[in-house]
Amino acid sequence: MKRGTTFRMVLTAMFASMICVATMCVQIKSPMGGYVNLGDALVLLGAFLLGAHGGAIAAGLGSALADLLSGYAHYAPGTLIIKALCALAAAALYRRLNKKSGMPRALSCVISGLAGEAIMVVGYLFYAWVCLGRGAAAVASVPGNLAQAAAGIVIAAVLTPLTLRSDEIREFLEKYRKP
C-alpha cells in the first residue's frame, strides 16, 4: 500500500470519527424515534474538505456508527446510504461551483449544503415511510430534519472558509486529493 493511500484512509477515518462524535454529542429526540443532532455540520465539512469519495465514506460510516452506538441500529442501514449520498452530492456541487463560478466559498457551501441536505430530508422521509413501515406518520420527522439541515449548513458554511484560510491546511488537503 502506498503512503498516499494510507494517508487518505487515515484522514477519512478521522473525519468519520469526528462525524460520529458530533452526532452523538447533542441528540434531541424526535417524535419518530430518531434524533436531531449536529453531525450534519461535520458531514458537510468533510464533503467540502475531502471531496466526494472521501466525504461520502466518512459521512456514511461515521453517521451509521453513531446510530449503532446510540441505540438506533434500525436507522443505521438507511443512515449509511443517506449520509453518503448527502455528502457525495454536496461535494460534487461544491467542487463544480468553486471551479467554474468563482463565487465566495461560504455561498457555494450554502448552495451545495442545500442540495445535500435535501437528499437527507427526503431520504429519511422515504426510509421511515417505506423501510420502517411508519407510513404517513413519517412526515412528523421532516421539521426536525429541516432544523438539523439548517444548522449543519450554517455551521459548515462558517467553518469551511475559516478552515481553508490556512495555507498549511490547504496544502495538507492537496496531499489528500492527489493519488
JORA-V482053 format. One record per run of one state. SS is the DSSP state (a for helix, b for strand, c for the rest). FROM is the first residue (numbers start at 0). TO is the last residue. If there is no record, write none. Layout:
# JORA-V482053
SS;FROM;TO / SS;FROM;TO
This chain:
# JORA-V482053
c;0;1 / a;2;24 / c;25;25 / b;26;28 / c;29;33 / b;34;36 / c;37;37 / a;38;49 / c;50;50 / a;51;68 / c;69;71 / a;72;99 / c;100;103 / a;104;130 / c;131;133 / a;134;163 / c;164;165 / a;166;176 / c;177;178
